[in-house]
Amino acid sequence: MSNKLKIGLPKGSLQDATIKLFAKSGWKINLHHRNYFPDVNDDELNISMCRAQEMSVYVADGVLDVGMTGKDWILENNSDVVEVSSLVYSKVSNRPARWVLAVGGDSPFMKPEDLAGKKIATELVGCTKRYFEEKGIDVEVFYSWGATEAKVVEGLCDAIVEVTETGTTIKAHGLRIIDEVMQTNTRLIANKDAWNDPWKRKKIENINLLLQGALRAEKMVGLKMNMPRKALDEAMKVMPSLNSPTVSSLSDTEWVSVEIMVEEIAVRELIPQLIDMGAEGIIEYPLNKVI
């Protein structure tokens, strides 16, 4: 019998972004309608689709060997798991999400202390209770089954603790953020027994290596160009690279071919500088993985 690694991937808002990340990392995952067990082009993997809120419980209990969930839900469930790595990606942006304390836009509450004795609605009950306890503020925290932002508007609570990436949804509901409860992002987590199994640990480490490489590549591009050899020293001063640029001689000895990997955001400033130095035939291309 071949070795198998049981891996859980998050359903819901992170599902599409996760499957895209795995595709860039080399794993093609095929979902089936109303099926929680997709196919994958790796005979050593068994994939289950689970809600992120429950993932750490399944991993801690050994139902899954490894999974992906937010730091928030690991803390909420008090799950005893191995945190293999941090994977900063989301459905909207490549930055951590925030759990924020928000009140109505016309509310008199300006800071957490103003909410003493008030009702707080949230899906993240345990972490919210700890947040207020650490501040010494006595509040009533109750679980929200959805549409949390609307509960303030409807007068069902005085404030909410809700997750946001940009704050747009919070503002769209006419709410105002008065504090940040925590930041969170996706973590690759492993069951402790699975982590101590040599084969499973190696497989998990290989998956993490390629996922990290795919995430790193999302922020970078490759640049390739021809450049006068006499301008190379000057160009080397402005060209960022992981190590150093790749330089190859051309049939015309007065010219060289130069190839670099740079952060995509730097390209708009870099290309005009390179052109001023005499660079020609500049090609920008996307990267799949940077290891």
C-alpha positions as CSV (number, residue, x, y, z in Angstrom):
1,M,0.0,0.0,0.0
2,S,1.4,3.4,-1.0
3,N,1.8,6.2,1.5
4,K,-1.0,8.7,1.6
5,L,-1.2,12.2,3.1
6,K,-4.6,13.5,4.1
7,I,-4.8,17.2,3.5
8,G,-7.6,19.6,4.1
9,L,-8.2,22.7,2.0
10,P,-10.6,25.5,3.0
11,K,-14.0,25.8,1.5
12,G,-15.7,29.1,1.1
13,S,-14.0,32.4,0.4
14,L,-10.5,31.0,0.2
15,Q,-11.4,28.0,-1.9
16,D,-10.7,29.5,-5.4
17,A,-7.5,31.3,-4.3
18,T,-6.2,28.1,-2.6
19,I,-6.8,25.9,-5.7
20,K,-5.1,28.6,-7.9
21,L,-2.1,28.6,-5.5
22,F,-1.9,24.8,-5.6
23,A,-2.1,24.9,-9.4
24,K,0.9,27.3,-9.6
25,S,2.7,25.0,-7.2
26,G,2.2,21.9,-9.4
27,W,-1.0,20.3,-8.1
28,K,-4.1,20.3,-10.4
29,I,-7.2,20.0,-8.2
30,N,-10.5,19.1,-9.9
31,L,-13.6,19.9,-7.8
32,H,-16.8,18.0,-8.4
33,H,-20.3,19.5,-7.8
34,R,-21.4,18.9,-4.2
35,N,-18.3,16.7,-3.6
36,Y,-16.0,17.4,-0.7
37,F,-13.2,15.1,-2.0
38,P,-11.7,16.5,-5.2
39,D,-9.3,14.7,-7.5
40,V,-5.7,15.8,-7.7
41,N,-2.8,14.8,-9.9
42,D,-0.8,13.3,-7.1
43,D,-1.5,9.7,-6.0
44,E,0.1,10.4,-2.6
45,L,-2.5,13.0,-1.6
46,N,-6.1,12.6,-0.4
47,I,-7.8,16.0,-0.4
48,S,-10.8,17.0,1.7
49,M,-12.6,20.3,1.5
50,C,-13.5,21.7,5.0
51,R,-14.6,24.9,6.5
52,A,-11.6,26.9,7.8
53,Q,-13.4,27.3,11.1
54,E,-13.2,23.5,11.7
55,M,-9.9,22.7,10.0
56,S,-7.6,22.9,13.0
57,V,-9.9,20.6,15.0
58,Y,-9.7,17.9,12.4
59,V,-5.9,18.3,12.1
60,A,-5.4,18.2,15.9
61,D,-7.6,15.1,16.2
62,G,-5.7,13.3,13.4
63,V,-8.7,13.2,11.0
64,L,-6.4,15.1,8.7
65,D,-2.6,15.0,8.5
66,V,-2.2,18.6,7.3
67,G,-4.5,21.5,6.5
68,M,-4.8,25.2,5.8
69,T,-6.7,27.6,8.0
70,G,-6.4,31.0,9.6
71,K,-4.4,31.8,12.7
72,D,-7.7,33.1,14.1
73,W,-9.3,29.7,14.0
74,I,-6.3,27.9,15.5
75,L,-6.6,30.3,18.5
76,E,-10.3,30.2,18.6
77,N,-10.3,26.3,18.8
78,N,-7.2,26.2,21.1
79,S,-5.9,23.5,18.7
80,D,-2.7,21.8,19.5
81,V,-1.1,21.5,16.1
82,V,2.3,22.2,14.4
83,E,2.3,25.5,12.6
84,V,4.5,24.6,9.6
85,S,4.4,28.0,7.9
86,S,2.6,31.3,7.2
87,L,1.0,31.7,3.8
88,V,-0.1,35.2,3.2
89,Y,-2.8,35.1,0.5
90,S,-6.5,35.8,0.3
91,K,-9.4,36.2,-2.0
92,V,-8.8,39.9,-2.3
93,S,-5.1,40.7,-1.6
94,N,-1.8,39.3,-0.5
95,R,-1.9,40.8,3.0
96,P,-3.2,39.7,6.4
97,A,-6.9,40.1,7.2
98,R,-8.0,41.9,10.4
99,W,-10.6,41.2,13.0
100,V,-11.9,44.6,14.0
101,L,-14.2,46.0,16.7
102,A,-16.8,48.1,14.9
103,V,-19.8,50.2,16.0
104,G,-22.5,52.1,14.2
105,G,-21.3,55.2,12.4
106,D,-23.5,57.5,14.6
107,S,-22.7,55.5,17.8
108,P,-21.4,57.4,20.8
109,F,-18.8,54.7,21.5
110,M,-15.3,55.9,20.5
111,K,-13.0,53.3,22.2
112,P,-13.4,49.7,23.6
113,E,-13.8,51.0,27.2
114,D,-17.0,52.7,26.2
115,L,-18.6,49.3,25.5
116,A,-18.5,48.2,29.2
117,G,-21.8,46.3,29.9
118,K,-22.7,46.2,26.2
119,K,-23.5,43.4,23.8
120,I,-20.9,42.3,21.2
121,A,-21.8,40.0,18.3
122,T,-19.2,37.9,16.5
123,E,-18.3,34.6,15.0
124,L,-15.0,34.6,16.9
125,V,-16.4,34.3,20.4
126,G,-13.4,32.9,22.3
127,C,-10.9,35.3,21.0
128,T,-13.3,38.2,21.5
129,K,-13.9,37.3,25.1
130,R,-10.1,37.1,25.7
131,Y,-9.6,40.5,24.0
132,F,-12.0,42.2,26.4
133,E,-10.8,40.2,29.4
134,E,-7.2,41.4,28.8
135,K,-8.5,44.9,28.7
136,G,-10.5,44.4,31.9
137,I,-13.8,45.4,30.1
138,D,-16.9,43.5,31.1
139,V,-19.1,42.8,28.1
140,E,-21.6,40.2,26.9
141,V,-20.3,38.4,23.8
142,F,-22.6,36.2,21.8
143,Y,-22.3,34.1,18.7
144,S,-23.4,35.5,15.4
145,W,-24.7,33.0,12.8
146,G,-24.1,35.4,9.9
147,A,-24.9,38.9,8.6
148,T,-23.0,40.2,11.6
149,E,-22.6,43.7,10.2
150,A,-26.4,44.1,10.0
151,K,-26.9,43.3,13.7
152,V,-25.6,46.7,14.8
153,V,-27.8,48.5,12.3
154,E,-30.8,46.4,13.5
155,G,-30.1,47.2,17.1
156,L,-29.5,43.6,18.1
157,C,-26.1,44.5,19.5
158,D,-23.9,47.5,20.4
159,A,-20.8,46.4,18.5
160,I,-19.4,43.6,16.4
161,V,-16.1,41.9,16.0
162,E,-15.8,41.0,12.3
163,V,-13.0,40.1,9.9
164,T,-12.1,42.4,7.0
165,E,-9.3,42.8,4.5
166,T,-9.9,46.3,3.2
167,G,-12.6,47.7,5.6
168,T,-14.9,48.3,2.6
169,T,-17.7,46.0,3.7
170,I,-17.6,47.5,7.2
171,K,-17.9,51.0,5.8
172,A,-20.6,50.0,3.4
173,H,-22.8,48.9,6.3
174,G,-22.4,52.4,7.9
175,L,-20.1,51.1,10.6
176,R,-17.0,52.6,12.1
177,I,-13.9,50.7,13.3
178,I,-12.7,51.6,16.8
179,D,-10.0,49.0,17.4
180,E,-8.2,46.1,15.9
181,V,-8.6,42.8,17.8
182,M,-6.1,40.8,15.8
183,Q,-4.4,40.2,12.5
184,T,-4.7,36.8,10.8
185,N,-3.6,35.0,7.7
186,T,-3.6,31.4,6.4
187,R,-1.3,28.9,8.1
188,L,-0.2,25.5,6.9
189,I,-0.7,23.3,10.0
190,A,0.1,19.6,10.7
191,N,-1.0,17.0,13.1
192,K,1.8,16.3,15.6
193,D,1.9,12.5,14.9
194,A,2.0,13.1,11.1
195,W,4.8,15.7,11.6
196,N,6.8,13.0,13.5
197,D,6.3,10.5,10.7
198,P,9.4,10.8,8.4
199,W,7.6,10.2,5.1
200,K,4.6,12.5,5.9
201,R,6.9,15.2,7.3
202,K,9.0,15.2,4.1
203,K,5.8,15.4,1.9
204,I,4.5,18.3,4.0
205,E,7.8,20.1,3.8
206,N,7.9,19.6,0.0
207,I,4.3,21.0,-0.4
208,N,5.3,24.0,1.8
209,L,8.4,24.6,-0.3
210,L,6.5,24.8,-3.5
211,L,3.6,26.8,-2.1
212,Q,6.0,29.4,-0.7
213,G,7.8,29.5,-4.1
214,A,4.5,30.1,-5.9
215,L,3.6,32.9,-3.4
216,R,7.0,34.5,-3.8
217,A,6.6,34.5,-7.6
218,E,3.3,36.3,-7.4
219,K,5.1,39.5,-6.4
220,M,8.0,39.1,-8.9
221,V,8.6,39.2,-12.7
222,G,11.5,38.3,-14.9
223,L,13.2,40.9,-17.1
224,K,15.5,40.0,-20.0
225,M,17.2,42.6,-22.2
226,N,20.2,43.3,-24.4
227,M,22.6,46.0,-23.1
228,P,25.8,47.7,-24.2
229,R,28.7,46.0,-22.4
230,K,30.1,49.4,-21.5
231,A,26.9,50.3,-19.6
232,L,26.8,47.1,-17.6
233,D,28.6,48.3,-14.5
234,E,26.3,51.3,-14.2
235,A,23.2,49.2,-14.8
236,M,24.3,46.7,-12.1
237,K,24.0,49.5,-9.5
238,V,20.2,50.0,-10.2
239,M,19.2,46.4,-11.0
240,P,17.8,44.5,-8.0
241,S,18.0,40.8,-8.2
242,L,17.7,37.8,-5.9
243,N,21.5,37.2,-6.1
244,S,23.1,38.9,-9.1
245,P,22.0,39.3,-12.7
246,T,22.6,36.6,-15.3
247,V,24.9,38.1,-17.9
248,S,25.7,36.3,-21.2
249,S,27.9,37.3,-24.1
250,L,26.4,37.9,-27.5
251,S,27.9,37.4,-31.0
252,D,28.4,41.1,-31.1
253,T,31.0,41.5,-28.3
254,E,30.0,45.0,-27.6
255,W,26.7,43.8,-26.3
256,V,25.5,41.4,-23.5
257,S,22.3,39.7,-22.6
258,V,21.1,40.4,-19.1
259,E,18.4,38.6,-17.1
260,I,17.1,39.4,-13.7
261,M,14.2,38.7,-11.3
262,V,12.7,41.8,-9.6
263,E,9.6,42.8,-7.6
264,E,6.9,43.7,-10.1
265,I,6.3,47.1,-8.4
266,A,9.9,48.1,-9.1
267,V,9.6,47.6,-12.9
268,R,7.9,50.9,-13.7
269,E,10.8,52.8,-12.3
270,L,13.5,50.4,-13.5
271,I,12.7,50.1,-17.2
272,P,13.0,53.8,-18.0
273,Q,16.4,53.8,-16.3
274,L,17.6,50.8,-18.2
275,I,16.5,52.4,-21.5
276,D,18.4,55.6,-20.7
277,M,21.5,53.4,-20.2
278,G,21.0,51.9,-23.7
279,A,19.1,48.7,-23.0
280,E,17.1,47.3,-25.9
281,G,14.6,44.5,-26.5
282,I,13.4,44.4,-22.9
283,I,11.1,41.5,-22.2
284,E,9.0,41.3,-19.0
285,Y,7.6,37.8,-18.2
286,P,5.6,36.3,-15.3
287,L,7.1,33.8,-12.9
288,N,5.4,30.6,-11.7
289,K,7.7,29.8,-8.7
290,V,10.7,31.3,-7.1
291,I,12.5,28.9,-4.8
